[in-house]
């Protein structure tokens, strides 16, 4: 359980550092919205970061459009 608390605290520090490093004035409402977005991204990242997972393999299929009929 301490690991989860440490991760949340680390995420808070990282988020605050990103806001400060941007050098852009951010309103309280914007900061709350950005924090929600950041939390969502970090949540998705923890789902995909698995021990032993190879990162050189594509995670999703890549689709390429077919050339229209009659084109070379």
C-alpha positions as CSV (number, residue, x, y, z in Angstrom):
1,X,0.0,0.0,0.0
2,X,2.9,2.3,0.6
3,X,3.9,1.9,-3.0
4,X,0.6,3.4,-4.2
5,X,0.9,6.3,-1.9
6,X,4.5,7.0,-3.0
7,X,3.4,6.8,-6.7
8,X,0.6,9.3,-6.1
9,X,2.9,11.7,-4.3
10,X,5.5,11.3,-7.1
11,X,2.8,12.1,-9.7
12,X,1.8,15.2,-7.7
13,X,5.4,16.4,-7.7
14,X,5.9,15.7,-11.4
15,X,2.6,17.5,-12.2
16,X,3.5,20.6,-10.2
17,X,7.0,20.6,-11.8
18,X,5.5,20.4,-15.3
19,X,3.1,23.4,-14.5
20,X,6.0,25.4,-13.1
21,X,8.4,24.5,-15.9
22,X,5.9,25.6,-18.5
23,X,6.2,29.2,-17.4
24,X,2.6,29.8,-18.5
25,X,0.1,31.3,-16.0
26,X,-2.6,28.7,-15.3
27,X,-5.9,29.5,-13.6
28,X,-7.1,27.3,-10.8
29,X,-9.8,25.8,-13.0
30,X,-7.3,25.1,-15.8
31,X,-5.0,23.5,-13.3
32,X,-7.8,21.2,-12.0
33,X,-8.7,20.2,-15.6
34,X,-5.0,19.6,-16.4
35,X,-4.6,17.6,-13.2
36,X,-7.6,15.4,-14.2
37,X,-6.1,14.8,-17.7
38,X,-2.6,14.1,-16.2
39,X,-4.1,11.6,-13.8
40,X,-6.0,9.8,-16.6
41,X,-2.8,9.5,-18.6
42,X,-0.8,8.2,-15.7
43,X,-3.5,5.7,-15.0
44,X,-3.4,4.5,-18.6
45,X,0.4,4.3,-18.4
46,X,0.3,2.0,-15.3
47,X,-2.0,-0.3,-17.2
48,X,0.4,-0.7,-20.1
49,X,3.7,-0.7,-18.3
50,X,4.1,-4.4,-17.5
51,X,7.3,-6.0,-16.2
52,X,9.0,-7.9,-19.1
53,X,6.9,-6.2,-21.8
54,X,8.9,-5.6,-24.9
55,X,8.7,-1.9,-26.0
56,X,9.9,-2.5,-29.5
57,X,6.7,-4.3,-30.4
58,X,3.7,-2.2,-31.6
59,X,0.9,-2.2,-29.0
60,X,-1.9,-1.6,-31.5
61,X,-2.4,-2.7,-35.1
62,X,-1.5,-0.1,-37.7
63,X,-3.9,0.4,-40.6
64,X,-2.9,1.7,-44.0
65,X,-5.5,2.9,-46.4
66,X,-5.7,1.1,-49.7
67,X,-5.0,2.9,-52.9
68,X,-8.3,3.8,-54.8
69,X,-9.3,1.5,-57.6
70,X,-7.7,2.5,-60.9
71,X,-4.6,4.0,-59.3
72,X,-1.2,2.6,-60.0
